[in-house]
Amino acid sequence: MDPLLAWRAEFPILAHTTYMISHSLGAMPARTSKRVQEFADTWATRGIRAWEEGWWEMPVTVGNLVGKIIGAGEGEVVMQQNVSICQSVVTSCFDWSQRRNKLVTDGLNFPSNDYVYHGLARQGARVISVPSPDGFALPVELVLDAIDEETQLVSVSHVAFRSSYIQDLAAIVERAHRVGAMVIADLYQSAGTVPVDVRALNLDFATGGSVKWLCGGPGAGYLYVRRDLWPTLQPAATGWMAHEEPFAFAGGPIRYADSAFRFLNGTPNVPALYSARSGYEIINEIGVPAIREKSMRQTARLIALADEAGIPVNTCRDPQMRGGVVTFDVANGNEVTRQLGKRQILVDYRPGAGVRVAPHFYTCDEELERTVEEMREIARQIRSAD
């Protein structure tokens, strides 16, 4: 018996869909509808008073739910609209015109992160991307070799979005701190399915979002900043929520709040914060260790099924180095993905990688078999048609 399957009733889409795409958009909890209605009712009945009755604090109170998942303390996580904004806030804390102007990014990082980094070149930043030898894995030694005394910031995806490869954050943080650099980790593909403890890792910054494994939907990114760094960081990407006295409406240079509010900017996305809470609460109730145990078992089963079907995989076979996704290197992957969708099996395709398949805590073992069986049959039909 799989006790986590008791949660299936909480996710309406599972009643009619084989949902293997939680790495892209987690299934919506049924209780989210009530949360969104709660926002509408609050706005309708409380109006402007809602700000002083909870809305203003939501970037931190909702952030506390994320903090419990990633090992942060109370008040150490603030909610933003997305990771790109979080990255912009963090990178704006640094002076890129000095000798220590190197930003090291891993070659498996999500492209949106790199777009922010390369934009810093106009400020003097030297962006060094450490290439992956095969496009799927990146030995940590290659990242460590790129970090030196001129490095100011190191950015890595904890779990690579294309291949689900897990990066060694502890080794990277240790090397970076030894030479005076800081580290920002993108936890988007790990938080909620791979255990992570930002405090134990001594991470300087961590960011991610709610769209995927956290089942929180779009519009709710999060940013963790190590507490002892707060007084030393003054983000240029800022706004009135970061002011120590925002309702004084003072002009001139900002006076930063002495809390994590200093890393906020403009008005928060309040509806998204309402809708995101249900997913966080469920993940906290289940516990990431239990989710990880099931994920490792089911991804191993997917790889075994791929081997039986003669489909290559572009995912690490070592379970300790593999996140929650298995990438199938099936021919005509884009068309296979489209045809699977017609059969109510939801996966996605990434060029240069393959078809990404992601079970989550609510996935039945039978759905693994069905997904691979249908994938093999569709691929066979496409070959026959050619």
Contacts in CASP RR format, 6 or more apart in sequence:
PFRMAT RR
TARGET T0000
AUTHOR 0000-0000-0000
METHOD contacts of the structure
MODEL  1
MDPLLAWRAEFPILAHTTYMISHSLGAMPARTSKRVQEFADTWATRGIRA
WEEGWWEMPVTVGNLVGKIIGAGEGEVVMQQNVSICQSVVTSCFDWSQRR
NKLVTDGLNFPSNDYVYHGLARQGARVISVPSPDGFALPVELVLDAIDEE
TQLVSVSHVAFRSSYIQDLAAIVERAHRVGAMVIADLYQSAGTVPVDVRA
LNLDFATGGSVKWLCGGPGAGYLYVRRDLWPTLQPAATGWMAHEEPFAFA
GGPIRYADSAFRFLNGTPNVPALYSARSGYEIINEIGVPAIREKSMRQTA
RLIALADEAGIPVNTCRDPQMRGGVVTFDVANGNEVTRQLGKRQILVDYR
PGAGVRVAPHFYTCDEELERTVEEMREIARQIRSAD
2 294 0 8 1.000
2 364 0 8 1.000
2 365 0 8 1.000
4 286 0 8 1.000
4 290 0 8 1.000
4 291 0 8 1.000
4 294 0 8 1.000
4 361 0 8 1.000
4 362 0 8 1.000
5 362 0 8 1.000
5 364 0 8 1.000
7 282 0 8 1.000
7 286 0 8 1.000
7 361 0 8 1.000
7 362 0 8 1.000
8 14 0 8 1.000
8 362 0 8 1.000
8 364 0 8 1.000
9 30 0 8 1.000
10 29 0 8 1.000
10 30 0 8 1.000
10 31 0 8 1.000
10 282 0 8 1.000
10 362 0 8 1.000
11 19 0 8 1.000
11 27 0 8 1.000
11 28 0 8 1.000
11 29 0 8 1.000
11 30 0 8 1.000
11 215 0 8 1.000
11 362 0 8 1.000
12 28 0 8 1.000
12 30 0 8 1.000
13 19 0 8 1.000
13 27 0 8 1.000
13 28 0 8 1.000
14 27 0 8 1.000
14 362 0 8 1.000
16 344 0 8 1.000
17 344 0 8 1.000
17 345 0 8 1.000
17 346 0 8 1.000
18 344 0 8 1.000
18 345 0 8 1.000
18 346 0 8 1.000
18 367 0 8 1.000
18 370 0 8 1.000
18 371 0 8 1.000
19 26 0 8 1.000
19 27 0 8 1.000
19 346 0 8 1.000
19 360 0 8 1.000
19 362 0 8 1.000
19 363 0 8 1.000
20 345 0 8 1.000
20 346 0 8 1.000
20 347 0 8 1.000
20 357 0 8 1.000
20 358 0 8 1.000
20 359 0 8 1.000
20 363 0 8 1.000
20 367 0 8 1.000
20 371 0 8 1.000
21 346 0 8 1.000
21 347 0 8 1.000
21 348 0 8 1.000
21 356 0 8 1.000
21 358 0 8 1.000
22 212 0 8 1.000
22 213 0 8 1.000
22 215 0 8 1.000
22 358 0 8 1.000
22 359 0 8 1.000
22 360 0 8 1.000
23 161 0 8 1.000
23 164 0 8 1.000
23 189 0 8 1.000
23 212 0 8 1.000
23 213 0 8 1.000
23 324 0 8 1.000
23 325 0 8 1.000
23 356 0 8 1.000
23 358 0 8 1.000
24 211 0 8 1.000
24 212 0 8 1.000
24 348 0 8 1.000
24 356 0 8 1.000
24 358 0 8 1.000
25 211 0 8 1.000
25 212 0 8 1.000
25 217 0 8 1.000
25 218 0 8 1.000
26 211 0 8 1.000
26 212 0 8 1.000
26 213 0 8 1.000
26 214 0 8 1.000
26 215 0 8 1.000
26 216 0 8 1.000
26 217 0 8 1.000
26 360 0 8 1.000
27 215 0 8 1.000
27 360 0 8 1.000
27 362 0 8 1.000
28 215 0 8 1.000
28 216 0 8 1.000
28 217 0 8 1.000
29 215 0 8 1.000
29 216 0 8 1.000
29 278 0 8 1.000
29 279 0 8 1.000
29 282 0 8 1.000
31 278 0 8 1.000
32 216 0 8 1.000
32 275 0 8 1.000
32 278 0 8 1.000
32 279 0 8 1.000
35 274 0 8 1.000
35 275 0 8 1.000
35 277 0 8 1.000
35 278 0 8 1.000
36 271 0 8 1.000
36 274 0 8 1.000
36 275 0 8 1.000
38 274 0 8 1.000
39 270 0 8 1.000
39 271 0 8 1.000
39 274 0 8 1.000
39 275 0 8 1.000
42 50 0 8 1.000
42 53 0 8 1.000
42 55 0 8 1.000
43 50 0 8 1.000
46 53 0 8 1.000
54 61 0 8 1.000
55 268 0 8 1.000
55 270 0 8 1.000
58 79 0 8 1.000
58 268 0 8 1.000
58 270 0 8 1.000
58 273 0 8 1.000
59 78 0 8 1.000
59 79 0 8 1.000
59 80 0 8 1.000
59 241 0 8 1.000
59 261 0 8 1.000
59 264 0 8 1.000
59 268 0 8 1.000
59 273 0 8 1.000
60 75 0 8 1.000
60 77 0 8 1.000
60 78 0 8 1.000
60 79 0 8 1.000
60 259 0 8 1.000
60 260 0 8 1.000
60 261 0 8 1.000
62 79 0 8 1.000
62 220 0 8 1.000
62 273 0 8 1.000
62 276 0 8 1.000
62 277 0 8 1.000
62 280 0 8 1.000
63 75 0 8 1.000
63 77 0 8 1.000
63 78 0 8 1.000
63 79 0 8 1.000
63 222 0 8 1.000
64 73 0 8 1.000
64 74 0 8 1.000
64 75 0 8 1.000
64 77 0 8 1.000
65 277 0 8 1.000
65 280 0 8 1.000
65 281 0 8 1.000
65 284 0 8 1.000
66 72 0 8 1.000
66 77 0 8 1.000
66 79 0 8 1.000
66 191 0 8 1.000
66 214 0 8 1.000
66 222 0 8 1.000
66 280 0 8 1.000
67 73 0 8 1.000
67 76 0 8 1.000
67 77 0 8 1.000
67 222 0 8 1.000
67 224 0 8 1.000
68 280 0 8 1.000
68 284 0 8 1.000
69 191 0 8 1.000
69 192 0 8 1.000
69 214 0 8 1.000
69 280 0 8 1.000
69 283 0 8 1.000
69 284 0 8 1.000
69 288 0 8 1.000
70 77 0 8 1.000
70 187 0 8 1.000
70 191 0 8 1.000
70 196 0 8 1.000
70 197 0 8 1.000
70 198 0 8 1.000
70 206 0 8 1.000
70 224 0 8 1.000
71 196 0 8 1.000
71 197 0 8 1.000
71 198 0 8 1.000
71 199 0 8 1.000
71 200 0 8 1.000
72 198 0 8 1.000
72 199 0 8 1.000
72 206 0 8 1.000
72 224 0 8 1.000
73 199 0 8 1.000
73 227 0 8 1.000
75 259 0 8 1.000
75 260 0 8 1.000
76 224 0 8 1.000
76 225 0 8 1.000
76 226 0 8 1.000
76 227 0 8 1.000
76 260 0 8 1.000
77 222 0 8 1.000
77 223 0 8 1.000
77 224 0 8 1.000
77 260 0 8 1.000
78 222 0 8 1.000
78 223 0 8 1.000
78 260 0 8 1.000
78 261 0 8 1.000
78 263 0 8 1.000
78 264 0 8 1.000
79 220 0 8 1.000
79 221 0 8 1.000
79 222 0 8 1.000
79 223 0 8 1.000
79 268 0 8 1.000
79 269 0 8 1.000
79 273 0 8 1.000
79 276 0 8 1.000
80 86 0 8 1.000
80 89 0 8 1.000
80 221 0 8 1.000
80 222 0 8 1.000
80 223 0 8 1.000
80 264 0 8 1.000
80 265 0 8 1.000
80 268 0 8 1.000
81 219 0 8 1.000
81 220 0 8 1.000
81 221 0 8 1.000
81 268 0 8 1.000
81 269 0 8 1.000
81 272 0 8 1.000
82 209 0 8 1.000
82 219 0 8 1.000
82 221 0 8 1.000
83 110 0 8 1.000
83 112 0 8 1.000
83 113 0 8 1.000
83 186 0 8 1.000
83 188 0 8 1.000
83 207 0 8 1.000
83 208 0 8 1.000
83 209 0 8 1.000
83 221 0 8 1.000
84 112 0 8 1.000
84 113 0 8 1.000
84 115 0 8 1.000
84 116 0 8 1.000
85 221 0 8 1.000
85 237 0 8 1.000
85 265 0 8 1.000
86 207 0 8 1.000
86 208 0 8 1.000
86 221 0 8 1.000
86 222 0 8 1.000
86 223 0 8 1.000
87 112 0 8 1.000
87 113 0 8 1.000
87 116 0 8 1.000
87 117 0 8 1.000
87 155 0 8 1.000
87 184 0 8 1.000
87 207 0 8 1.000
88 116 0 8 1.000
88 237 0 8 1.000
89 223 0 8 1.000
89 235 0 8 1.000
89 237 0 8 1.000
89 238 0 8 1.000
89 263 0 8 1.000
89 265 0 8 1.000
90 153 0 8 1.000
90 184 0 8 1.000
90 205 0 8 1.000
90 207 0 8 1.000
90 223 0 8 1.000
90 225 0 8 1.000
90 235 0 8 1.000
91 103 0 8 1.000
91 116 0 8 1.000
91 117 0 8 1.000
91 120 0 8 1.000
91 153 0 8 1.000
92 235 0 8 1.000
92 236 0 8 1.000
92 237 0 8 1.000
92 238 0 8 1.000
93 233 0 8 1.000
93 234 0 8 1.000
93 235 0 8 1.000
93 236 0 8 1.000
94 152 0 8 1.000
94 153 0 8 1.000
96 103 0 8 1.000
96 120 0 8 1.000
96 123 0 8 1.000
96 124 0 8 1.000
96 125 0 8 1.000
96 152 0 8 1.000
97 123 0 8 1.000
97 124 0 8 1.000
99 150 0 8 1.000
100 149 0 8 1.000
100 150 0 8 1.000
100 151 0 8 1.000
100 152 0 8 1.000
100 181 0 8 1.000
101 124 0 8 1.000
101 125 0 8 1.000
101 126 0 8 1.000
101 150 0 8 1.000
101 152 0 8 1.000
102 125 0 8 1.000
102 126 0 8 1.000
102 128 0 8 1.000
102 148 0 8 1.000
102 150 0 8 1.000
102 151 0 8 1.000
102 152 0 8 1.000
103 117 0 8 1.000
103 120 0 8 1.000
103 125 0 8 1.000
103 126 0 8 1.000
103 127 0 8 1.000
103 128 0 8 1.000
103 151 0 8 1.000
103 152 0 8 1.000
103 153 0 8 1.000
103 154 0 8 1.000
103 155 0 8 1.000
104 128 0 8 1.000
104 130 0 8 1.000
104 143 0 8 1.000
104 146 0 8 1.000
104 147 0 8 1.000
104 151 0 8 1.000
104 153 0 8 1.000
104 154 0 8 1.000
104 155 0 8 1.000
104 181 0 8 1.000
105 113 0 8 1.000
105 114 0 8 1.000
105 117 0 8 1.000
105 127 0 8 1.000
105 128 0 8 1.000
105 129 0 8 1.000
105 130 0 8 1.000
105 154 0 8 1.000
105 155 0 8 1.000
105 156 0 8 1.000
106 129 0 8 1.000
106 130 0 8 1.000
106 132 0 8 1.000
106 138 0 8 1.000
106 143 0 8 1.000
106 155 0 8 1.000
106 156 0 8 1.000
106 157 0 8 1.000
106 167 0 8 1.000
107 129 0 8 1.000
107 130 0 8 1.000
107 131 0 8 1.000
107 132 0 8 1.000
107 135 0 8 1.000
107 138 0 8 1.000
108 132 0 8 1.000
108 135 0 8 1.000
108 136 0 8 1.000
108 138 0 8 1.000
108 157 0 8 1.000
108 160 0 8 1.000
108 161 0 8 1.000
108 162 0 8 1.000
108 163 0 8 1.000
108 165 0 8 1.000
108 167 0 8 1.000
109 129 0 8 1.000
109 155 0 8 1.000
109 156 0 8 1.000
109 157 0 8 1.000
109 186 0 8 1.000
110 157 0 8 1.000
110 161 0 8 1.000
110 186 0 8 1.000
110 188 0 8 1.000
113 155 0 8 1.000
113 157 0 8 1.000
113 186 0 8 1.000
114 127 0 8 1.000
114 129 0 8 1.000
117 125 0 8 1.000
117 127 0 8 1.000
117 155 0 8 1.000
118 127 0 8 1.000
119 125 0 8 1.000
120 127 0 8 1.000
121 127 0 8 1.000
126 150 0 8 1.000
128 146 0 8 1.000
130 138 0 8 1.000
130 142 0 8 1.000
130 143 0 8 1.000
130 146 0 8 1.000
131 142 0 8 1.000
132 138 0 8 1.000
133 139 0 8 1.000
133 142 0 8 1.000
135 162 0 8 1.000
135 163 0 8 1.000
136 160 0 8 1.000
136 162 0 8 1.000
136 163 0 8 1.000
136 165 0 8 1.000
136 314 0 8 1.000
136 315 0 8 1.000
136 316 0 8 1.000
136 327 0 8 1.000
136 353 0 8 1.000
137 163 0 8 1.000
137 165 0 8 1.000
137 316 0 8 1.000
137 321 0 8 1.000
138 160 0 8 1.000
138 165 0 8 1.000
138 167 0 8 1.000
140 167 0 8 1.000
140 168 0 8 1.000
140 171 0 8 1.000
140 172 0 8 1.000
143 154 0 8 1.000
143 156 0 8 1.000
143 167 0 8 1.000
143 172 0 8 1.000
144 171 0 8 1.000
144 172 0 8 1.000
144 175 0 8 1.000
147 154 0 8 1.000
147 172 0 8 1.000
147 175 0 8 1.000
147 176 0 8 1.000
147 179 0 8 1.000
147 181 0 8 1.000
148 179 0 8 1.000
149 179 0 8 1.000
149 180 0 8 1.000
151 176 0 8 1.000
151 179 0 8 1.000
151 180 0 8 1.000
151 181 0 8 1.000
152 181 0 8 1.000
152 182 0 8 1.000
153 181 0 8 1.000
153 182 0 8 1.000
153 183 0 8 1.000
153 184 0 8 1.000
154 172 0 8 1.000
154 176 0 8 1.000
154 181 0 8 1.000
154 182 0 8 1.000
154 183 0 8 1.000
154 184 0 8 1.000
155 183 0 8 1.000
155 184 0 8 1.000
155 185 0 8 1.000
155 186 0 8 1.000
156 167 0 8 1.000
156 169 0 8 1.000
156 172 0 8 1.000
156 183 0 8 1.000
156 184 0 8 1.000
156 185 0 8 1.000
156 186 0 8 1.000
157 167 0 8 1.000
157 185 0 8 1.000
157 186 0 8 1.000
157 188 0 8 1.000
157 189 0 8 1.000
158 166 0 8 1.000
158 167 0 8 1.000
158 169 0 8 1.000
158 185 0 8 1.000
158 186 0 8 1.000
158 187 0 8 1.000
158 189 0 8 1.000
158 190 0 8 1.000
158 194 0 8 1.000
158 196 0 8 1.000
159 165 0 8 1.000
159 166 0 8 1.000
159 167 0 8 1.000
159 188 0 8 1.000
159 189 0 8 1.000
159 190 0 8 1.000
159 194 0 8 1.000
159 323 0 8 1.000
159 324 0 8 1.000
160 167 0 8 1.000
160 189 0 8 1.000
161 188 0 8 1.000
161 189 0 8 1.000
161 350 0 8 1.000
162 314 0 8 1.000
162 327 0 8 1.000
162 350 0 8 1.000
162 352 0 8 1.000
162 353 0 8 1.000
162 356 0 8 1.000
163 314 0 8 1.000
163 315 0 8 1.000
163 316 0 8 1.000
163 325 0 8 1.000
163 327 0 8 1.000
163 353 0 8 1.000
164 189 0 8 1.000
164 299 0 8 1.000
164 315 0 8 1.000
164 316 0 8 1.000
164 322 0 8 1.000
164 323 0 8 1.000
164 324 0 8 1.000
164 325 0 8 1.000
164 326 0 8 1.000
164 327 0 8 1.000
165 315 0 8 1.000
165 316 0 8 1.000
165 321 0 8 1.000
165 322 0 8 1.000
165 323 0 8 1.000
166 190 0 8 1.000
166 194 0 8 1.000
166 316 0 8 1.000
166 320 0 8 1.000
166 321 0 8 1.000
166 322 0 8 1.000
166 323 0 8 1.000
169 183 0 8 1.000
169 185 0 8 1.000
169 196 0 8 1.000
169 201 0 8 1.000
169 203 0 8 1.000
170 201 0 8 1.000
172 183 0 8 1.000
173 183 0 8 1.000
173 201 0 8 1.000
173 202 0 8 1.000
173 203 0 8 1.000
173 204 0 8 1.000
176 182 0 8 1.000
176 183 0 8 1.000
177 183 0 8 1.000
177 202 0 8 1.000
182 204 0 8 1.000
182 205 0 8 1.000
182 229 0 8 1.000
183 203 0 8 1.000
183 204 0 8 1.000
183 205 0 8 1.000
184 203 0 8 1.000
184 204 0 8 1.000
184 205 0 8 1.000
184 206 0 8 1.000
184 207 0 8 1.000
185 198 0 8 1.000
185 201 0 8 1.000
185 203 0 8 1.000
185 205 0 8 1.000
185 206 0 8 1.000
185 207 0 8 1.000
186 206 0 8 1.000
186 207 0 8 1.000
186 208 0 8 1.000
187 196 0 8 1.000
187 206 0 8 1.000
187 207 0 8 1.000
187 208 0 8 1.000
188 207 0 8 1.000
188 208 0 8 1.000
188 209 0 8 1.000
188 211 0 8 1.000
188 212 0 8 1.000
189 212 0 8 1.000
189 213 0 8 1.000
189 323 0 8 1.000
189 324 0 8 1.000
189 325 0 8 1.000
190 196 0 8 1.000
190 213 0 8 1.000
190 323 0 8 1.000
191 208 0 8 1.000
191 209 0 8 1.000
191 213 0 8 1.000
191 214 0 8 1.000
191 288 0 8 1.000
192 213 0 8 1.000
192 214 0 8 1.000
192 283 0 8 1.000
192 288 0 8 1.000
192 291 0 8 1.000
193 213 0 8 1.000
193 288 0 8 1.000
193 291 0 8 1.000
193 292 0 8 1.000
193 295 0 8 1.000
193 323 0 8 1.000
193 324 0 8 1.000
193 360 0 8 1.000
194 288 0 8 1.000
194 292 0 8 1.000
194 295 0 8 1.000
194 323 0 8 1.000
194 324 0 8 1.000
195 288 0 8 1.000
195 289 0 8 1.000
195 292 0 8 1.000
196 206 0 8 1.000
196 288 0 8 1.000
198 206 0 8 1.000
198 224 0 8 1.000
198 226 0 8 1.000
202 226 0 8 1.000
203 224 0 8 1.000
203 226 0 8 1.000
204 225 0 8 1.000
204 226 0 8 1.000
204 229 0 8 1.000
205 223 0 8 1.000
205 224 0 8 1.000
205 225 0 8 1.000
205 226 0 8 1.000
206 223 0 8 1.000
206 224 0 8 1.000
207 221 0 8 1.000
207 222 0 8 1.000
207 223 0 8 1.000
207 224 0 8 1.000
208 221 0 8 1.000
208 222 0 8 1.000
208 223 0 8 1.000
209 220 0 8 1.000
209 221 0 8 1.000
209 222 0 8 1.000
210 216 0 8 1.000
210 217 0 8 1.000
210 218 0 8 1.000
210 219 0 8 1.000
210 220 0 8 1.000
210 221 0 8 1.000
210 222 0 8 1.000
210 272 0 8 1.000
210 276 0 8 1.000
210 279 0 8 1.000
210 280 0 8 1.000
211 217 0 8 1.000
211 218 0 8 1.000
211 219 0 8 1.000
213 283 0 8 1.000
213 324 0 8 1.000
213 360 0 8 1.000
214 276 0 8 1.000
214 279 0 8 1.000
214 280 0 8 1.000
214 283 0 8 1.000
215 278 0 8 1.000
215 279 0 8 1.000
215 282 0 8 1.000
215 283 0 8 1.000
216 275 0 8 1.000
216 276 0 8 1.000
216 277 0 8 1.000
216 278 0 8 1.000
216 279 0 8 1.000
216 280 0 8 1.000
217 272 0 8 1.000
217 275 0 8 1.000
217 276 0 8 1.000
218 272 0 8 1.000
219 269 0 8 1.000
219 272 0 8 1.000
219 276 0 8 1.000
220 269 0 8 1.000
220 272 0 8 1.000
220 273 0 8 1.000
220 275 0 8 1.000
220 276 0 8 1.000
223 263 0 8 1.000
225 233 0 8 1.000
225 260 0 8 1.000
225 263 0 8 1.000
230 258 0 8 1.000
230 259 0 8 1.000
230 260 0 8 1.000
230 262 0 8 1.000
231 258 0 8 1.000
233 262 0 8 1.000
233 263 0 8 1.000
234 256 0 8 1.000
234 262 0 8 1.000
235 242 0 8 1.000
235 262 0 8 1.000
235 263 0 8 1.000
237 265 0 8 1.000
238 254 0 8 1.000
238 256 0 8 1.000
238 262 0 8 1.000
238 264 0 8 1.000
238 265 0 8 1.000
239 254 0 8 1.000
239 264 0 8 1.000
239 265 0 8 1.000
239 266 0 8 1.000
240 246 0 8 1.000
240 249 0 8 1.000
240 266 0 8 1.000
241 261 0 8 1.000
241 264 0 8 1.000
241 265 0 8 1.000
241 266 0 8 1.000
241 267 0 8 1.000
241 268 0 8 1.000
242 254 0 8 1.000
242 256 0 8 1.000
242 257 0 8 1.000
242 261 0 8 1.000
242 262 0 8 1.000
242 263 0 8 1.000
242 264 0 8 1.000
242 265 0 8 1.000
243 250 0 8 1.000
243 254 0 8 1.000
243 255 0 8 1.000
243 256 0 8 1.000
243 257 0 8 1.000
244 255 0 8 1.000
244 256 0 8 1.000
244 257 0 8 1.000
244 258 0 8 1.000
245 255 0 8 1.000
256 262 0 8 1.000
283 291 0 8 1.000
286 361 0 8 1.000
290 361 0 8 1.000
291 360 0 8 1.000
291 361 0 8 1.000
294 359 0 8 1.000
294 361 0 8 1.000
295 323 0 8 1.000
295 324 0 8 1.000
295 359 0 8 1.000
295 360 0 8 1.000
295 361 0 8 1.000
296 319 0 8 1.000
296 322 0 8 1.000
298 359 0 8 1.000
298 363 0 8 1.000
298 365 0 8 1.000
298 368 0 8 1.000
299 315 0 8 1.000
299 319 0 8 1.000
299 322 0 8 1.000
299 323 0 8 1.000
299 324 0 8 1.000
299 325 0 8 1.000
299 326 0 8 1.000
299 359 0 8 1.000
300 319 0 8 1.000
301 365 0 8 1.000
301 368 0 8 1.000
302 326 0 8 1.000
302 357 0 8 1.000
302 359 0 8 1.000
302 368 0 8 1.000
302 371 0 8 1.000
302 372 0 8 1.000
303 313 0 8 1.000
303 315 0 8 1.000
303 317 0 8 1.000
303 326 0 8 1.000
305 368 0 8 1.000
305 369 0 8 1.000
305 372 0 8 1.000
306 312 0 8 1.000
306 313 0 8 1.000
306 326 0 8 1.000
306 328 0 8 1.000
306 372 0 8 1.000
309 372 0 8 1.000
309 373 0 8 1.000
309 375 0 8 1.000
309 376 0 8 1.000
310 376 0 8 1.000
311 328 0 8 1.000
311 329 0 8 1.000
311 330 0 8 1.000
311 372 0 8 1.000
311 375 0 8 1.000
311 376 0 8 1.000
311 379 0 8 1.000
312 328 0 8 1.000
312 329 0 8 1.000
313 326 0 8 1.000
313 327 0 8 1.000
313 328 0 8 1.000
313 329 0 8 1.000
314 327 0 8 1.000
314 328 0 8 1.000
314 329 0 8 1.000
314 353 0 8 1.000
314 354 0 8 1.000
315 322 0 8 1.000
315 325 0 8 1.000
315 326 0 8 1.000
315 327 0 8 1.000
316 322 0 8 1.000
324 358 0 8 1.000
324 359 0 8 1.000
325 356 0 8 1.000
325 357 0 8 1.000
325 358 0 8 1.000
326 356 0 8 1.000
326 357 0 8 1.000
326 358 0 8 1.000
327 350 0 8 1.000
327 353 0 8 1.000
327 354 0 8 1.000
327 355 0 8 1.000
327 356 0 8 1.000
327 357 0 8 1.000
328 354 0 8 1.000
328 355 0 8 1.000
328 356 0 8 1.000
328 357 0 8 1.000
328 375 0 8 1.000
329 353 0 8 1.000
329 354 0 8 1.000
330 336 0 8 1.000
330 354 0 8 1.000
330 355 0 8 1.000
330 375 0 8 1.000
330 379 0 8 1.000
331 379 0 8 1.000
331 382 0 8 1.000
331 383 0 8 1.000
332 379 0 8 1.000
332 382 0 8 1.000
333 349 0 8 1.000
333 354 0 8 1.000
333 355 0 8 1.000
333 379 0 8 1.000
334 349 0 8 1.000
335 378 0 8 1.000
335 382 0 8 1.000
336 349 0 8 1.000
336 355 0 8 1.000
336 375 0 8 1.000
336 378 0 8 1.000
336 379 0 8 1.000
336 382 0 8 1.000
337 347 0 8 1.000
337 348 0 8 1.000
337 349 0 8 1.000
337 355 0 8 1.000
339 378 0 8 1.000
339 382 0 8 1.000
340 346 0 8 1.000
340 347 0 8 1.000
340 355 0 8 1.000
340 371 0 8 1.000
340 374 0 8 1.000
340 375 0 8 1.000
340 378 0 8 1.000
341 347 0 8 1.000
343 374 0 8 1.000
345 370 0 8 1.000
345 371 0 8 1.000
345 374 0 8 1.000
347 355 0 8 1.000
347 356 0 8 1.000
347 357 0 8 1.000
347 358 0 8 1.000
347 371 0 8 1.000
348 355 0 8 1.000
348 356 0 8 1.000
349 355 0 8 1.000
349 356 0 8 1.000
350 356 0 8 1.000
355 375 0 8 1.000
357 371 0 8 1.000
359 367 0 8 1.000
359 368 0 8 1.000
END
